[in-house]
């Protein structure tokens, strides 16, 4: 029986298996159809919701359109009114333009008349200016000519006055030498004068360049008048304002000594030329005749030393000795000023430097500064004197073109400085 049941069960399973499979497929298909139906229902619901929302928005838009149409009708009404007003304004403007054209026409005619009058006035002014300039120029030429003639006469009178003073000194010197010779012939023995004036004189051999030249007259002729030199040297006074004892080496005619005296600064001078010493004494200046470099070895303490237009007459060893002796004699804080021609400017070679045969060579400012520093001076400054500049210059080009015009002008400025710069310089050295 059990075997029959098993056979029966197998037969049943074999017969029912396709039916079960089809039933299961039907279930799967039924589930798929239900899912699709559910999805379609959800999409339908969403579409219905969207349609309701769109309808609501369309209703709102229709309401806005109705409102906008109402506003547009109002605007169109305003525009029609404004157009009417604009037409009235345009009519007024046309009338005004017609009146303005008439006015402009009158103004043009008046301007033409005014231009004619202005042209007549310019021509008359031009004629008046020409006449005035002719009169002024004539007077200026006469005045300038008179000034030049007066300046020439003044220079000649100053030279003549200096020559007269020098001749007076020479006469006094001749009389003094004559009296001395007469006393020697009579056997009179005079006591030697141990004053500072007996510093060693420079023999004529040492001044062979001027053995046949009157050096005082030479300097008076070429260096300039006494007053001009005095005016140029005023720039050095501030450096000596607190000094109590100043020495002017190579004092010449005493221009700087007189400036110091007028400023209440005690000063003395020394020069190798007897004529200069006598000339300064006649002006009541404290001056001796002798060698300034040697004198510095023996004199007392100083707080200021001036040596203008001296070092170009000296060799390098003498310049070094001058700096050393000056440093030894100066008190702490004392000042040494050395003025000399400036070799960095070519104008000195074509003018004054080689005019004086006693000049040895120009001294470069950096060399003179170096020598002063090596001697021990703590502050050394180079000053280029503006009053000695050549009154000329190379004008700059003023061209509105492409190129290196600015660079060219900068280069020519340097050339102008080389040609026409300060002809003198000075070192200001403090101990």
C-alpha positions in Angstrom: 0.0 0.0 0.0 2.7 2.4 0.8 4.3 1.8 -2.5 1.1 2.4 -4.3 0.7 5.7 -2.4 4.2 6.8 -3.4 3.5 5.9 -7.0 0.3 7.7 -6.8 2.0 10.8 -5.3 4.7 10.7 -8.0 2.1 10.5 -10.8 0.1 13.4 -9.2 3.2 15.5 -8.9 4.3 14.8 -12.4 0.8 15.7 -13.8 0.3 18.8 -11.6 3.9 20.3 -12.0 3.1 22.2 -15.2 -0.1 23.4 -13.8 1.6 24.6 -10.6 4.3 26.3 -12.7 1.6 28.1 -14.8 -0.2 29.1 -11.6 3.0 30.6 -10.2 3.7 32.4 -13.4 0.1 33.7 -13.3 0.7 34.9 -9.7 4.0 36.7 -10.8 2.3 38.3 -13.8 -0.7 39.3 -11.6 1.7 40.9 -9.0 3.5 42.8 -11.9 0.2 44.0 -13.3 -1.0 45.2 -9.9 2.3 47.1 -9.4 2.0 48.8 -12.8 -1.6 49.6 -12.0 -0.6 51.1 -8.7 2.2 53.1 -10.4 -0.2 54.4 -13.1 -2.7 55.4 -10.4 0.1 57.4 -8.6 1.1 59.1 -11.8 -2.5 59.9 -12.6 -2.9 61.4 -9.1 0.3 63.5 -9.6 -0.9 64.7 -13.0 -4.2 65.7 -11.5 -2.4 67.6 -8.7 -0.2 69.4 -11.3 -3.2 70.2 -13.5 -5.0 71.7 -10.4 -1.9 73.7 -9.5 -1.4 74.9 -13.1 -5.1 75.9 -13.3 -4.6 77.9 -10.1 -1.5 79.6 -11.6 -3.3 80.3 -14.8 -6.1 81.9 -12.9 -3.6 84.1 -11.1 -1.9 85.0 -14.4 -5.2 85.8 -16.0 -6.0 88.1 -13.1 -2.5 89.8 -13.4 -3.1 90.2 -17.2 -6.4 91.8 -16.5 -4.8 94.2 -14.0 -1.9 94.9 -16.4 -4.3 95.6 -19.3 -6.0 98.1 -17.0 -2.7 99.8 -16.2 -1.7 99.8 -19.8 -4.9 101.5 -20.8 -4.2 104.1 -18.1 -0.6 104.5 -19.5 -1.8 104.8 -23.1 -4.1 107.5 -21.9 -1.2 109.3 -20.2 1.0 108.9 -23.3 -1.7 110.4 -25.5 -1.9 113.4 -23.1 1.9 113.7 -23.0 2.1 113.5 -26.8 -0.4 116.3 -27.0 1.8 118.4 -24.5 5.0 117.4 -26.4 3.4 118.7 -29.7 2.7 122.0 -28.0 6.3 122.1 -26.6 7.8 121.2 -30.0 5.8 124.0 -31.5 7.2 126.4 -28.9 10.7 125.1 -29.5 10.4 125.7 -33.2 9.3 129.2 -32.5 12.1 129.7 -30.1 14.6 128.2 -32.5 13.5 130.6 -35.1 14.1 133.5 -32.7 17.5 132.0 -31.6 18.5 131.7 -35.3 17.7 135.4 -35.7 19.7 136.2 -32.5 22.7 134.1 -33.6 22.7 135.8 -37.0 22.8 139.2 -35.2 25.6 137.9 -32.9 27.6 136.7 -35.9 27.3 140.1 -37.5 28.3 141.8 -34.2 31.2 139.3 -33.8 32.4 140.2 -37.3 32.3 143.9 -36.4 34.1 143.1 -33.0 36.8 141.1 -34.8 37.4 144.0 -37.1 37.6 146.3 -34.2 40.0 143.9 -32.3 42.2 143.6 -35.3 42.4 147.3 -35.6 43.2 147.5 -31.9 45.9 144.8 -32.2 47.5 146.6 -35.1 47.4 149.9 -33.1 48.9 148.1 -30.0 51.6 146.5 -32.2 52.5 149.9 -33.6 52.5 151.4 -30.1 54.6 148.5 -28.7 57.0 148.9 -31.5 57.3 152.6 -30.8 57.6 152.0 -27.1 60.2 149.3 -27.5 62.2 151.5 -29.9 62.2 154.3 -27.3 62.9 151.9 -24.4 65.6 150.0 -26.3 67.2 153.2 -27.3 67.3 154.4 -23.7 68.4 151.0 -22.5 71.3 150.8 -25.0 72.4 154.3 -23.9 72.1 153.3 -20.2 74.0 150.0 -20.8 76.6 151.8 -22.7 77.0 154.4 -20.0 77.2 151.6 -17.4 79.8 149.7 -19.3 81.8 152.9 -19.8 81.4 153.7 -16.1 82.5 150.2 -15.1 85.5 150.5 -17.3 86.4 153.8 -15.8 85.9 152.4 -12.3 88.1 149.5 -13.0 90.7 151.7 -14.5 90.5 154.1 -11.5 90.7 151.1 -9.1 93.8 149.8 -11.0 95.3 153.3 -11.1 94.6 153.8 -7.4 96.2 150.4 -6.6 99.2 151.3 -8.8 99.5 154.7 -7.1 99.4 153.1 -3.7 102.0 150.5 -4.9 104.2 153.3 -6.3 104.0 155.1 -3.0 105.1 151.9 -1.2 108.0 151.5 -3.6 109.1 155.1 -3.0 108.9 154.7 0.7 110.9 151.4 0.4 113.5 153.1 -1.8 113.8 155.9 0.8 114.1 153.4 3.6 116.8 151.4 1.7 118.6 154.7 1.0 118.6 155.6 4.7 119.8 152.2 5.6 122.7 152.4 3.2 123.6 155.9 4.4 123.7 154.6 8.0 125.9 151.7 7.1 128.3 154.0 5.3 128.5 156.1 8.4 129.2 153.0 10.5 126.0 153.1 12.4 125.1 149.7 13.9 121.4 149.2 14.3 120.0 146.6 16.6 118.5 143.6 14.8 114.7 143.6 14.7 113.5 140.3 16.2 109.8 141.0 15.2 107.7 138.5 13.2 108.5 140.6 10.0 111.9 139.1 9.9 110.7 135.7 8.7 112.8 134.5 5.8 112.2 136.5 2.6 112.0 134.8 -0.8 115.0 135.7 -2.9 114.5 137.0 -6.4 116.0 133.7 -7.7 113.0 131.9 -6.2 110.7 134.2 -8.2 112.5 134.1 -11.6 109.2 134.0 -13.4 108.8 137.7 -12.3 112.3 138.9 -12.5 111.2 141.3 -15.2 107.5 141.6 -14.3 105.9 143.8 -11.6 103.9 141.0 -9.9 101.7 143.5 -8.0 100.7 145.1 -11.3 100.3 141.6 -12.9 97.8 140.5 -10.2 96.0 143.8 -10.2 95.5 143.5 -13.9 94.4 139.8 -14.2 93.0 138.7 -10.9 90.4 141.5 -10.6 89.8 144.5 -8.6 90.3 144.6 -4.8 86.6 144.9 -4.2 85.6 142.0 -6.5 88.0 139.6 -4.8 86.8 140.8 -1.4 83.2 140.1 -2.4 84.1 136.6 -3.7 85.8 135.7 -0.4 82.9 136.8 1.9 81.5 133.2 1.6 84.4 132.0 3.9 83.6 134.4 6.8 81.0 132.1 8.5 83.7 129.4 9.0 85.8 131.8 11.1 83.1 133.6 13.1 84.1 132.1 16.5 87.9 132.3 15.9 90.2 134.4 18.0 93.5 134.2 16.0 93.5 133.6 12.2 96.4 133.4 9.8 96.0 134.2 6.1 98.8 132.5 4.2 99.5 134.2 0.8 97.3 137.1 1.9 98.2 139.2 -1.3 96.5 142.6 -1.2 94.8 141.7 2.1 91.2 141.3 0.9 90.3 138.5 3.3 92.2 140.1 6.1 90.1 143.3 5.7 87.0 141.2 5.8 88.1 139.5 9.0 89.0 142.9 10.5 85.6 144.4 9.6 83.9 141.3 11.3 85.9 141.8 14.5 88.0 138.7 14.0 91.7 139.0 15.0 93.9 138.0 12.1 97.3 138.4 10.6 98.7 137.6 7.2 101.9 136.5 5.5 103.1 136.7 1.9 106.3 136.1 0.2 106.2 139.3 -1.8 107.5 142.5 -0.1 105.2 144.7 -2.1 102.1 142.9 -0.8 103.3 143.1 2.8 104.0 146.8 2.5 100.7 147.4 0.7 98.8 145.6 3.6 100.7 147.5 6.2 99.7 150.8 4.5 96.1 149.6 5.0 96.9 149.0 8.7 96.7 145.2 8.4 98.9 143.0 10.4 101.1 141.4 7.7 104.6 140.1 7.5 106.8 139.1 4.5 107.9 135.5 4.5 107.3 131.9 3.7 103.9 130.8 5.2 104.8 127.1 5.4 108.0 127.8 7.3 106.3 130.4 9.5 103.8 127.8 10.6 106.7 125.9 12.3 107.5 128.8 14.6 104.2 130.7 15.2 102.0 130.0 18.2 98.6 128.3 18.3 95.9 129.3 15.8 92.2 128.5 15.5 91.9 129.4 11.8 94.1 129.3 8.7 93.3 130.6 5.3 95.3 129.8 2.1 93.6 131.1 -1.0 95.1 130.6 -4.4 98.3 129.2 -2.9 98.7 125.4 -3.4 98.7 125.7 -7.2 102.1 127.4 -6.8 103.5 124.5 -4.7 104.8 121.0 -5.3 103.2 118.0 -3.8 105.7 117.8 -0.9 105.1 121.4 -0.1 101.3 120.9 0.0 101.8 117.9 2.4 104.1 120.0 4.6 101.5 122.9 4.6 98.8 120.5 5.8 101.0 118.9 8.4 102.2 122.3 9.8 98.7 123.7 9.8 97.5 120.6 11.7 100.2 121.0 14.3 99.5 124.7 14.8 95.7 124.5 14.9 93.8 124.1 18.2 91.2 121.4 18.6 88.2 122.4 16.5 90.3 124.9 14.4 89.6 125.2 10.7 91.8 125.2 7.6 90.5 126.5 4.3 92.5 126.0 1.1 91.1 127.6 -2.1 92.5 126.8 -5.5 91.5 126.5 -9.2 89.2 123.5 -10.0 90.9 121.1 -12.6 87.5 119.4 -13.1 86.4 122.4 -15.2 88.1 122.9 -18.5 87.5 126.7 -18.5 90.5 127.2 -16.1 92.9 125.9 -18.7 91.7 128.2 -21.4 91.6 131.3 -19.1 93.4 132.1 -15.9 95.5 129.1 -14.9 98.3 129.2 -17.5 98.2 133.0 -17.6 100.2 133.0 -14.4 103.7 131.4 -15.1 104.3 130.7 -11.4 101.5 128.1 -11.4 103.0 124.6 -11.2 99.9 122.4 -11.7 96.3 122.2 -10.7 95.5 120.2 -7.6 92.5 117.8 -7.9 89.9 118.3 -5.1 89.9 114.6 -4.1 93.7 114.6 -3.8 93.6 117.7 -1.6 90.9 116.2 0.5 92.9 112.9 0.8 96.0 114.8 1.9 94.1 116.7 4.6 92.5 113.5 5.9 95.8 111.7 6.0 97.3 114.5 7.9 94.7 114.0 10.6 91.8 116.4 10.0 88.6 114.7 11.1 86.1 116.7 9.0 87.1 117.6 5.4 84.5 119.0 3.0 84.8 120.1 -0.7 83.0 123.3 -1.6 82.6 124.5 -5.2 82.3 128.3 -5.3 79.3 129.4 -7.2 80.6 133.0 -7.7 83.4 131.5 -9.8 81.2 129.8 -12.3 81.5 130.7 -16.0 78.3 132.7 -16.9 77.5 130.3 -19.8 75.6 127.0 -20.3 74.5 124.6 -23.0 70.7 125.0 -23.5 68.6 121.8 -23.4 66.8 120.7 -26.6 63.0 121.1 -26.4 61.7 118.7 -29.1 58.5 116.7 -29.0 59.8 113.8 -30.9 60.4 110.1 -30.2 64.0 109.2 -29.2 66.5 109.8 -26.5 66.2 113.6 -26.3 66.0 113.5 -22.5 69.1 111.3 -22.3 70.9 113.7 -24.7 70.0 116.6 -22.5 71.3 114.9 -19.4 74.6 114.2 -21.2 74.9 117.8 -22.4 74.2 119.0 -18.8 77.3 117.1 -17.7 79.3 118.5 -20.6 78.1 122.0 -19.7 79.2 121.4 -16.1 82.6 120.2 -17.4 83.0 123.3 -19.6 81.4 126.0 -17.5 81.3 124.8 -13.9 82.9 126.4 -10.8 86.4 127.5 -11.7 87.5 127.5 -8.0 86.9 125.1 -5.1 88.0 125.0 -1.5 88.4 122.3 1.1 87.1 123.1 4.6 89.1 120.9 7.1 88.5 120.8 10.9 90.9 119.4 13.4 
